[in-house]
Amino acid sequence: MTEEVDIRALHQFYRGLSDLIGVDAMLKIYHQYKGMQMTIPTHLYDRQLAAAKVVAEFDGHNQQKLARKYGYSQKWVQQVLHRQQV
């Protein structure tokens, strides 16, 4: 997907994206999403799916590790476990 791109003339957003992930990946994002408004979620993992994983992976002593792994607070992990009565 190599296109002739003048990096110096890119919009500031696309220049930053290009610096971060490279020109080819930036162009893929541009072609797929141009003109759309996007909101990037704060959390990488879906709340409900992460909650199910927390319940499945809890060993009785790893709340902090699970909080870090899934990017949620330890209090959130405790609440998930409490709701599931683990």
C-alpha positions in Angstrom: 0.0 0.0 0.0 2.9 2.3 -0.5 1.8 5.7 -1.7 4.0 8.7 -2.3 3.3 10.7 0.8 4.9 14.1 1.6 5.3 13.8 5.3 6.0 17.5 5.6 2.6 18.4 4.2 0.5 16.0 6.4 -2.1 17.2 8.8 -0.7 17.4 12.3 -2.8 14.4 13.4 -1.7 12.2 10.5 1.9 13.3 10.9 1.9 12.3 14.6 0.2 9.0 13.7 2.7 8.4 11.0 5.6 9.0 13.5 4.0 6.6 15.9 3.1 3.6 13.7 4.6 4.3 10.3 3.3 5.6 7.0 1.8 2.4 5.7 -0.2 1.8 8.9 -1.2 5.5 9.0 -2.5 5.2 5.5 -4.6 2.1 6.3 -6.2 4.0 9.2 -6.8 7.0 7.0 -8.4 5.0 4.2 -10.6 3.1 6.6 -11.7 5.9 8.9 -11.3 9.2 7.0 -14.1 11.7 7.8 -15.3 9.8 10.9 -15.2 11.1 14.4 -13.6 8.5 16.7 -13.4 8.3 20.4 -10.6 6.1 21.7 -11.8 4.1 24.8 -9.8 4.6 28.0 -9.8 0.9 28.7 -8.2 -1.6 26.3 -10.5 -4.4 27.6 -14.3 -4.5 27.5 -15.7 -4.1 31.0 -18.0 -7.2 30.9 -15.5 -9.4 29.2 -12.7 -8.3 31.7 -15.1 -9.0 34.6 -15.6 -12.6 33.4 -11.9 -13.0 33.0 -11.2 -11.6 36.5 -13.7 -14.1 38.0 -12.2 -17.0 36.1 -8.6 -16.1 36.9 -9.0 -15.1 40.6 -7.0 -17.4 42.8 -7.9 -15.8 46.1 -4.8 -13.6 46.3 -4.3 -11.9 42.9 -6.7 -8.9 42.9 -3.9 -6.4 42.4 -2.3 -8.4 39.6 -5.7 -8.7 37.8 -6.4 -5.0 38.2 -3.1 -4.2 36.5 -3.5 -6.9 33.8 -6.9 -5.6 32.7 -6.4 -1.9 33.4 -9.1 -1.4 36.0 -8.8 -0.4 39.7 -8.3 -2.9 42.5 -11.6 -1.6 43.9 -13.4 -2.5 40.6 -11.9 -6.0 40.8 -13.1 -6.3 44.4 -16.6 -5.2 43.3 -16.7 -7.7 40.5 -15.6 -10.5 42.8 -18.1 -9.4 45.4 -21.0 -9.5 42.9 -20.0 -13.0 41.9 -19.5 -14.1 45.5 -16.0 -15.5 44.8 
